[in-house]
């Protein structure tokens, strides 16, 4: 894998020679061949509370050539939710709250559902996580939800 180095469970770099704690099948471009494949893999990782890895796949979808340009801000917002959840796992209150606010600003522009995602529920769980961070502080022990999708 290009640019591969070991990371902890939450995506933080580890010292050289450390065991990688991420579930790596490879970089997104080595694992999926479409934006749809990337978001499906991202959702599966999100549901496993592997937010750092989920964000890598959501970011691939956001920047993929086969995404309609009108949806790029939607996927950017979804990516920011995953990054915010990653910051929460790492104990970063400020980063979590800032990213959730940015994500909400983007996601509010889209209907619910949108592209198989329950946008209203995603906004609700983002607000819920922000409330938890304000009350208890960011940590890996917060109540992280599953990713809100709608039936196909």
MODELLER restraints for C-alpha pairs under 7 A, 6 or more apart:
rsr = mdl.restraints
at = mdl.atoms
rsr.add(forms.Gaussian(group=physical.xy_distance, feature=features.Distance(at['CA:1:A'], at['CA:26:A']), mean=6.39, stdev=0.5))
rsr.add(forms.Gaussian(group=physical.xy_distance, feature=features.Distance(at['CA:1:A'], at['CA:27:A']), mean=6.90, stdev=0.5))
rsr.add(forms.Gaussian(group=physical.xy_distance, feature=features.Distance(at['CA:6:A'], at['CA:13:A']), mean=6.02, stdev=0.5))
rsr.add(forms.Gaussian(group=physical.xy_distance, feature=features.Distance(at['CA:6:A'], at['CA:14:A']), mean=5.43, stdev=0.5))
rsr.add(forms.Gaussian(group=physical.xy_distance, feature=features.Distance(at['CA:6:A'], at['CA:18:A']), mean=6.22, stdev=0.5))
rsr.add(forms.Gaussian(group=physical.xy_distance, feature=features.Distance(at['CA:6:A'], at['CA:19:A']), mean=6.28, stdev=0.5))
rsr.add(forms.Gaussian(group=physical.xy_distance, feature=features.Distance(at['CA:6:A'], at['CA:20:A']), mean=4.31, stdev=0.5))
rsr.add(forms.Gaussian(group=physical.xy_distance, feature=features.Distance(at['CA:7:A'], at['CA:13:A']), mean=4.32, stdev=0.5))
rsr.add(forms.Gaussian(group=physical.xy_distance, feature=features.Distance(at['CA:7:A'], at['CA:14:A']), mean=5.04, stdev=0.5))
rsr.add(forms.Gaussian(group=physical.xy_distance, feature=features.Distance(at['CA:7:A'], at['CA:20:A']), mean=5.27, stdev=0.5))
rsr.add(forms.Gaussian(group=physical.xy_distance, feature=features.Distance(at['CA:7:A'], at['CA:21:A']), mean=5.98, stdev=0.5))
rsr.add(forms.Gaussian(group=physical.xy_distance, feature=features.Distance(at['CA:7:A'], at['CA:22:A']), mean=6.51, stdev=0.5))
rsr.add(forms.Gaussian(group=physical.xy_distance, feature=features.Distance(at['CA:8:A'], at['CA:14:A']), mean=6.26, stdev=0.5))
rsr.add(forms.Gaussian(group=physical.xy_distance, feature=features.Distance(at['CA:8:A'], at['CA:20:A']), mean=6.37, stdev=0.5))
rsr.add(forms.Gaussian(group=physical.xy_distance, feature=features.Distance(at['CA:8:A'], at['CA:21:A']), mean=4.95, stdev=0.5))
rsr.add(forms.Gaussian(group=physical.xy_distance, feature=features.Distance(at['CA:8:A'], at['CA:22:A']), mean=6.63, stdev=0.5))
rsr.add(forms.Gaussian(group=physical.xy_distance, feature=features.Distance(at['CA:9:A'], at['CA:21:A']), mean=4.99, stdev=0.5))
rsr.add(forms.Gaussian(group=physical.xy_distance, feature=features.Distance(at['CA:9:A'], at['CA:22:A']), mean=5.62, stdev=0.5))
rsr.add(forms.Gaussian(group=physical.xy_distance, feature=features.Distance(at['CA:10:A'], at['CA:52:A']), mean=6.02, stdev=0.5))
rsr.add(forms.Gaussian(group=physical.xy_distance, feature=features.Distance(at['CA:10:A'], at['CA:86:A']), mean=6.42, stdev=0.5))
rsr.add(forms.Gaussian(group=physical.xy_distance, feature=features.Distance(at['CA:10:A'], at['CA:89:A']), mean=6.79, stdev=0.5))
rsr.add(forms.Gaussian(group=physical.xy_distance, feature=features.Distance(at['CA:10:A'], at['CA:90:A']), mean=6.62, stdev=0.5))
rsr.add(forms.Gaussian(group=physical.xy_distance, feature=features.Distance(at['CA:11:A'], at['CA:52:A']), mean=5.50, stdev=0.5))
rsr.add(forms.Gaussian(group=physical.xy_distance, feature=features.Distance(at['CA:25:A'], at['CA:31:A']), mean=6.56, stdev=0.5))
rsr.add(forms.Gaussian(group=physical.xy_distance, feature=features.Distance(at['CA:28:A'], at['CA:38:A']), mean=6.97, stdev=0.5))
rsr.add(forms.Gaussian(group=physical.xy_distance, feature=features.Distance(at['CA:28:A'], at['CA:56:A']), mean=6.94, stdev=0.5))
rsr.add(forms.Gaussian(group=physical.xy_distance, feature=features.Distance(at['CA:28:A'], at['CA:57:A']), mean=5.75, stdev=0.5))
rsr.add(forms.Gaussian(group=physical.xy_distance, feature=features.Distance(at['CA:28:A'], at['CA:60:A']), mean=6.59, stdev=0.5))
rsr.add(forms.Gaussian(group=physical.xy_distance, feature=features.Distance(at['CA:32:A'], at['CA:38:A']), mean=5.88, stdev=0.5))
rsr.add(forms.Gaussian(group=physical.xy_distance, feature=features.Distance(at['CA:34:A'], at['CA:66:A']), mean=6.81, stdev=0.5))
rsr.add(forms.Gaussian(group=physical.xy_distance, feature=features.Distance(at['CA:35:A'], at['CA:60:A']), mean=6.87, stdev=0.5))
rsr.add(forms.Gaussian(group=physical.xy_distance, feature=features.Distance(at['CA:35:A'], at['CA:61:A']), mean=4.20, stdev=0.5))
rsr.add(forms.Gaussian(group=physical.xy_distance, feature=features.Distance(at['CA:35:A'], at['CA:64:A']), mean=5.79, stdev=0.5))
rsr.add(forms.Gaussian(group=physical.xy_distance, feature=features.Distance(at['CA:35:A'], at['CA:66:A']), mean=6.39, stdev=0.5))
rsr.add(forms.Gaussian(group=physical.xy_distance, feature=features.Distance(at['CA:35:A'], at['CA:67:A']), mean=6.51, stdev=0.5))
rsr.add(forms.Gaussian(group=physical.xy_distance, feature=features.Distance(at['CA:38:A'], at['CA:57:A']), mean=5.03, stdev=0.5))
rsr.add(forms.Gaussian(group=physical.xy_distance, feature=features.Distance(at['CA:38:A'], at['CA:58:A']), mean=6.33, stdev=0.5))
rsr.add(forms.Gaussian(group=physical.xy_distance, feature=features.Distance(at['CA:38:A'], at['CA:60:A']), mean=6.50, stdev=0.5))
rsr.add(forms.Gaussian(group=physical.xy_distance, feature=features.Distance(at['CA:38:A'], at['CA:61:A']), mean=5.60, stdev=0.5))
rsr.add(forms.Gaussian(group=physical.xy_distance, feature=features.Distance(at['CA:39:A'], at['CA:57:A']), mean=6.21, stdev=0.5))
rsr.add(forms.Gaussian(group=physical.xy_distance, feature=features.Distance(at['CA:39:A'], at['CA:58:A']), mean=5.47, stdev=0.5))
rsr.add(forms.Gaussian(group=physical.xy_distance, feature=features.Distance(at['CA:39:A'], at['CA:61:A']), mean=6.11, stdev=0.5))
rsr.add(forms.Gaussian(group=physical.xy_distance, feature=features.Distance(at['CA:41:A'], at['CA:57:A']), mean=6.66, stdev=0.5))
rsr.add(forms.Gaussian(group=physical.xy_distance, feature=features.Distance(at['CA:42:A'], at['CA:54:A']), mean=4.17, stdev=0.5))
rsr.add(forms.Gaussian(group=physical.xy_distance, feature=features.Distance(at['CA:42:A'], at['CA:55:A']), mean=6.72, stdev=0.5))
rsr.add(forms.Gaussian(group=physical.xy_distance, feature=features.Distance(at['CA:42:A'], at['CA:57:A']), mean=4.98, stdev=0.5))
rsr.add(forms.Gaussian(group=physical.xy_distance, feature=features.Distance(at['CA:42:A'], at['CA:58:A']), mean=5.66, stdev=0.5))
rsr.add(forms.Gaussian(group=physical.xy_distance, feature=features.Distance(at['CA:43:A'], at['CA:54:A']), mean=6.66, stdev=0.5))
rsr.add(forms.Gaussian(group=physical.xy_distance, feature=features.Distance(at['CA:43:A'], at['CA:147:A']), mean=6.17, stdev=0.5))
rsr.add(forms.Gaussian(group=physical.xy_distance, feature=features.Distance(at['CA:45:A'], at['CA:51:A']), mean=6.70, stdev=0.5))
rsr.add(forms.Gaussian(group=physical.xy_distance, feature=features.Distance(at['CA:45:A'], at['CA:53:A']), mean=6.56, stdev=0.5))
rsr.add(forms.Gaussian(group=physical.xy_distance, feature=features.Distance(at['CA:45:A'], at['CA:54:A']), mean=5.06, stdev=0.5))
rsr.add(forms.Gaussian(group=physical.xy_distance, feature=features.Distance(at['CA:46:A'], at['CA:54:A']), mean=5.34, stdev=0.5))
rsr.add(forms.Gaussian(group=physical.xy_distance, feature=features.Distance(at['CA:46:A'], at['CA:146:A']), mean=6.94, stdev=0.5))
rsr.add(forms.Gaussian(group=physical.xy_distance, feature=features.Distance(at['CA:46:A'], at['CA:147:A']), mean=6.41, stdev=0.5))
rsr.add(forms.Gaussian(group=physical.xy_distance, feature=features.Distance(at['CA:47:A'], at['CA:146:A']), mean=4.83, stdev=0.5))
rsr.add(forms.Gaussian(group=physical.xy_distance, feature=features.Distance(at['CA:47:A'], at['CA:147:A']), mean=5.98, stdev=0.5))
rsr.add(forms.Gaussian(group=physical.xy_distance, feature=features.Distance(at['CA:51:A'], at['CA:82:A']), mean=5.29, stdev=0.5))
rsr.add(forms.Gaussian(group=physical.xy_distance, feature=features.Distance(at['CA:51:A'], at['CA:83:A']), mean=6.60, stdev=0.5))
rsr.add(forms.Gaussian(group=physical.xy_distance, feature=features.Distance(at['CA:51:A'], at['CA:85:A']), mean=6.22, stdev=0.5))
rsr.add(forms.Gaussian(group=physical.xy_distance, feature=features.Distance(at['CA:51:A'], at['CA:86:A']), mean=5.10, stdev=0.5))
rsr.add(forms.Gaussian(group=physical.xy_distance, feature=features.Distance(at['CA:52:A'], at['CA:82:A']), mean=6.99, stdev=0.5))
rsr.add(forms.Gaussian(group=physical.xy_distance, feature=features.Distance(at['CA:52:A'], at['CA:83:A']), mean=6.42, stdev=0.5))
rsr.add(forms.Gaussian(group=physical.xy_distance, feature=features.Distance(at['CA:52:A'], at['CA:86:A']), mean=5.57, stdev=0.5))
rsr.add(forms.Gaussian(group=physical.xy_distance, feature=features.Distance(at['CA:54:A'], at['CA:82:A']), mean=6.51, stdev=0.5))
rsr.add(forms.Gaussian(group=physical.xy_distance, feature=features.Distance(at['CA:55:A'], at['CA:79:A']), mean=5.22, stdev=0.5))
rsr.add(forms.Gaussian(group=physical.xy_distance, feature=features.Distance(at['CA:55:A'], at['CA:82:A']), mean=5.22, stdev=0.5))
rsr.add(forms.Gaussian(group=physical.xy_distance, feature=features.Distance(at['CA:55:A'], at['CA:83:A']), mean=5.92, stdev=0.5))
rsr.add(forms.Gaussian(group=physical.xy_distance, feature=features.Distance(at['CA:58:A'], at['CA:75:A']), mean=6.66, stdev=0.5))
rsr.add(forms.Gaussian(group=physical.xy_distance, feature=features.Distance(at['CA:58:A'], at['CA:78:A']), mean=6.91, stdev=0.5))
rsr.add(forms.Gaussian(group=physical.xy_distance, feature=features.Distance(at['CA:58:A'], at['CA:79:A']), mean=5.21, stdev=0.5))
rsr.add(forms.Gaussian(group=physical.xy_distance, feature=features.Distance(at['CA:59:A'], at['CA:76:A']), mean=6.87, stdev=0.5))
rsr.add(forms.Gaussian(group=physical.xy_distance, feature=features.Distance(at['CA:59:A'], at['CA:79:A']), mean=5.74, stdev=0.5))
rsr.add(forms.Gaussian(group=physical.xy_distance, feature=features.Distance(at['CA:61:A'], at['CA:75:A']), mean=6.80, stdev=0.5))
rsr.add(forms.Gaussian(group=physical.xy_distance, feature=features.Distance(at['CA:62:A'], at['CA:72:A']), mean=5.30, stdev=0.5))
rsr.add(forms.Gaussian(group=physical.xy_distance, feature=features.Distance(at['CA:62:A'], at['CA:75:A']), mean=4.70, stdev=0.5))
rsr.add(forms.Gaussian(group=physical.xy_distance, feature=features.Distance(at['CA:62:A'], at['CA:76:A']), mean=5.72, stdev=0.5))
rsr.add(forms.Gaussian(group=physical.xy_distance, feature=features.Distance(at['CA:73:A'], at['CA:106:A']), mean=6.25, stdev=0.5))
rsr.add(forms.Gaussian(group=physical.xy_distance, feature=features.Distance(at['CA:74:A'], at['CA:106:A']), mean=6.40, stdev=0.5))
rsr.add(forms.Gaussian(group=physical.xy_distance, feature=features.Distance(at['CA:74:A'], at['CA:107:A']), mean=5.82, stdev=0.5))
rsr.add(forms.Gaussian(group=physical.xy_distance, feature=features.Distance(at['CA:77:A'], at['CA:103:A']), mean=4.31, stdev=0.5))
rsr.add(forms.Gaussian(group=physical.xy_distance, feature=features.Distance(at['CA:77:A'], at['CA:104:A']), mean=6.99, stdev=0.5))
rsr.add(forms.Gaussian(group=physical.xy_distance, feature=features.Distance(at['CA:77:A'], at['CA:106:A']), mean=5.37, stdev=0.5))
rsr.add(forms.Gaussian(group=physical.xy_distance, feature=features.Distance(at['CA:77:A'], at['CA:107:A']), mean=5.64, stdev=0.5))
rsr.add(forms.Gaussian(group=physical.xy_distance, feature=features.Distance(at['CA:78:A'], at['CA:103:A']), mean=6.85, stdev=0.5))
rsr.add(forms.Gaussian(group=physical.xy_distance, feature=features.Distance(at['CA:80:A'], at['CA:99:A']), mean=5.88, stdev=0.5))
rsr.add(forms.Gaussian(group=physical.xy_distance, feature=features.Distance(at['CA:80:A'], at['CA:100:A']), mean=6.87, stdev=0.5))
rsr.add(forms.Gaussian(group=physical.xy_distance, feature=features.Distance(at['CA:80:A'], at['CA:103:A']), mean=5.38, stdev=0.5))
rsr.add(forms.Gaussian(group=physical.xy_distance, feature=features.Distance(at['CA:81:A'], at['CA:99:A']), mean=6.86, stdev=0.5))
rsr.add(forms.Gaussian(group=physical.xy_distance, feature=features.Distance(at['CA:81:A'], at['CA:100:A']), mean=5.88, stdev=0.5))
rsr.add(forms.Gaussian(group=physical.xy_distance, feature=features.Distance(at['CA:81:A'], at['CA:103:A']), mean=5.94, stdev=0.5))
rsr.add(forms.Gaussian(group=physical.xy_distance, feature=features.Distance(at['CA:81:A'], at['CA:126:A']), mean=6.97, stdev=0.5))
rsr.add(forms.Gaussian(group=physical.xy_distance, feature=features.Distance(at['CA:84:A'], at['CA:95:A']), mean=6.72, stdev=0.5))
rsr.add(forms.Gaussian(group=physical.xy_distance, feature=features.Distance(at['CA:84:A'], at['CA:96:A']), mean=4.44, stdev=0.5))
rsr.add(forms.Gaussian(group=physical.xy_distance, feature=features.Distance(at['CA:84:A'], at['CA:99:A']), mean=5.28, stdev=0.5))
rsr.add(forms.Gaussian(group=physical.xy_distance, feature=features.Distance(at['CA:84:A'], at['CA:100:A']), mean=5.89, stdev=0.5))
rsr.add(forms.Gaussian(group=physical.xy_distance, feature=features.Distance(at['CA:85:A'], at['CA:96:A']), mean=6.60, stdev=0.5))
rsr.add(forms.Gaussian(group=physical.xy_distance, feature=features.Distance(at['CA:87:A'], at['CA:95:A']), mean=6.06, stdev=0.5))
rsr.add(forms.Gaussian(group=physical.xy_distance, feature=features.Distance(at['CA:87:A'], at['CA:96:A']), mean=5.24, stdev=0.5))
rsr.add(forms.Gaussian(group=physical.xy_distance, feature=features.Distance(at['CA:88:A'], at['CA:96:A']), mean=5.48, stdev=0.5))
rsr.add(forms.Gaussian(group=physical.xy_distance, feature=features.Distance(at['CA:88:A'], at['CA:138:A']), mean=4.61, stdev=0.5))
rsr.add(forms.Gaussian(group=physical.xy_distance, feature=features.Distance(at['CA:88:A'], at['CA:139:A']), mean=5.46, stdev=0.5))
rsr.add(forms.Gaussian(group=physical.xy_distance, feature=features.Distance(at['CA:88:A'], at['CA:140:A']), mean=6.67, stdev=0.5))
rsr.add(forms.Gaussian(group=physical.xy_distance, feature=features.Distance(at['CA:89:A'], at['CA:138:A']), mean=6.55, stdev=0.5))
rsr.add(forms.Gaussian(group=physical.xy_distance, feature=features.Distance(at['CA:89:A'], at['CA:139:A']), mean=4.79, stdev=0.5))
rsr.add(forms.Gaussian(group=physical.xy_distance, feature=features.Distance(at['CA:89:A'], at['CA:140:A']), mean=3.96, stdev=0.5))
rsr.add(forms.Gaussian(group=physical.xy_distance, feature=features.Distance(at['CA:90:A'], at['CA:139:A']), mean=6.12, stdev=0.5))
rsr.add(forms.Gaussian(group=physical.xy_distance, feature=features.Distance(at['CA:90:A'], at['CA:140:A']), mean=6.65, stdev=0.5))
rsr.add(forms.Gaussian(group=physical.xy_distance, feature=features.Distance(at['CA:91:A'], at['CA:138:A']), mean=4.40, stdev=0.5))
rsr.add(forms.Gaussian(group=physical.xy_distance, feature=features.Distance(at['CA:91:A'], at['CA:139:A']), mean=4.51, stdev=0.5))
rsr.add(forms.Gaussian(group=physical.xy_distance, feature=features.Distance(at['CA:92:A'], at['CA:138:A']), mean=5.82, stdev=0.5))
rsr.add(forms.Gaussian(group=physical.xy_distance, feature=features.Distance(at['CA:93:A'], at['CA:133:A']), mean=6.33, stdev=0.5))
rsr.add(forms.Gaussian(group=physical.xy_distance, feature=features.Distance(at['CA:93:A'], at['CA:137:A']), mean=6.20, stdev=0.5))
rsr.add(forms.Gaussian(group=physical.xy_distance, feature=features.Distance(at['CA:93:A'], at['CA:138:A']), mean=5.13, stdev=0.5))
rsr.add(forms.Gaussian(group=physical.xy_distance, feature=features.Distance(at['CA:97:A'], at['CA:130:A']), mean=5.96, stdev=0.5))
rsr.add(forms.Gaussian(group=physical.xy_distance, feature=features.Distance(at['CA:100:A'], at['CA:126:A']), mean=6.28, stdev=0.5))
rsr.add(forms.Gaussian(group=physical.xy_distance, feature=features.Distance(at['CA:104:A'], at['CA:123:A']), mean=6.25, stdev=0.5))
rsr.add(forms.Gaussian(group=physical.xy_distance, feature=features.Distance(at['CA:107:A'], at['CA:119:A']), mean=6.93, stdev=0.5))
rsr.add(forms.Gaussian(group=physical.xy_distance, feature=features.Distance(at['CA:111:A'], at['CA:119:A']), mean=6.83, stdev=0.5))
rsr.add(forms.Gaussian(group=physical.xy_distance, feature=features.Distance(at['CA:112:A'], at['CA:118:A']), mean=5.46, stdev=0.5))
rsr.add(forms.Gaussian(group=physical.xy_distance, feature=features.Distance(at['CA:112:A'], at['CA:119:A']), mean=4.75, stdev=0.5))
rsr.add(forms.Gaussian(group=physical.xy_distance, feature=features.Distance(at['CA:112:A'], at['CA:120:A']), mean=5.63, stdev=0.5))
rsr.add(forms.Gaussian(group=physical.xy_distance, feature=features.Distance(at['CA:113:A'], at['CA:119:A']), mean=5.51, stdev=0.5))
rsr.add(forms.Gaussian(group=physical.xy_distance, feature=features.Distance(at['CA:116:A'], at['CA:149:A']), mean=5.74, stdev=0.5))
rsr.add(forms.Gaussian(group=physical.xy_distance, feature=features.Distance(at['CA:116:A'], at['CA:150:A']), mean=5.37, stdev=0.5))
rsr.add(forms.Gaussian(group=physical.xy_distance, feature=features.Distance(at['CA:116:A'], at['CA:152:A']), mean=6.67, stdev=0.5))
rsr.add(forms.Gaussian(group=physical.xy_distance, feature=features.Distance(at['CA:117:A'], at['CA:148:A']), mean=6.10, stdev=0.5))
rsr.add(forms.Gaussian(group=physical.xy_distance, feature=features.Distance(at['CA:117:A'], at['CA:149:A']), mean=4.29, stdev=0.5))
rsr.add(forms.Gaussian(group=physical.xy_distance, feature=features.Distance(at['CA:117:A'], at['CA:150:A']), mean=5.69, stdev=0.5))
rsr.add(forms.Gaussian(group=physical.xy_distance, feature=features.Distance(at['CA:118:A'], at['CA:148:A']), mean=5.42, stdev=0.5))
rsr.add(forms.Gaussian(group=physical.xy_distance, feature=features.Distance(at['CA:118:A'], at['CA:149:A']), mean=5.20, stdev=0.5))
rsr.add(forms.Gaussian(group=physical.xy_distance, feature=features.Distance(at['CA:118:A'], at['CA:150:A']), mean=5.79, stdev=0.5))
rsr.add(forms.Gaussian(group=physical.xy_distance, feature=features.Distance(at['CA:121:A'], at['CA:148:A']), mean=6.17, stdev=0.5))
rsr.add(forms.Gaussian(group=physical.xy_distance, feature=features.Distance(at['CA:122:A'], at['CA:148:A']), mean=5.96, stdev=0.5))
rsr.add(forms.Gaussian(group=physical.xy_distance, feature=features.Distance(at['CA:125:A'], at['CA:145:A']), mean=6.98, stdev=0.5))
